[in-house]
Amino acid sequence: MAEVALNVRGSQQLTVDATAGGVALTRPTGFRPRHAFIAITNADIRWSGSSTTPTATVGIPVSAGGYIDWTDPLTDFTNLITNARFIRTGGVSAIAEIQYFD
């Protein structure tokens, strides 16, 4: 099987706070990223990529120091990148460090 290279096309630092409904990623302008790698720092979060709104107790948990990896080169994550919402689970906002790939 041939290797497929992913090219970094942008990055973002997102504050994941207690905004009702969660906060969304802000995709870089000029292209539609199909892949993303998201590292969570300093506080725990939950996220959802579906119509279920994340809350402090609903959604997929990611601990501080954990990550979300949407970089499988054979999968197009465009819709997930567009629809994903994130919310903190405690009293401290988290920082999400995101790298976008094509």
Secondary structure, 3 states (H helix, E strand, C coil): CCCCCCCEEEEEEEEECCCCCCEECCCCCCCCCCEEEEEEECCCEEEECCCCCCCCCCCEEECCCCEEEECCCCCCCHHHHHHCEEEECCCCCEEEEEEEEC
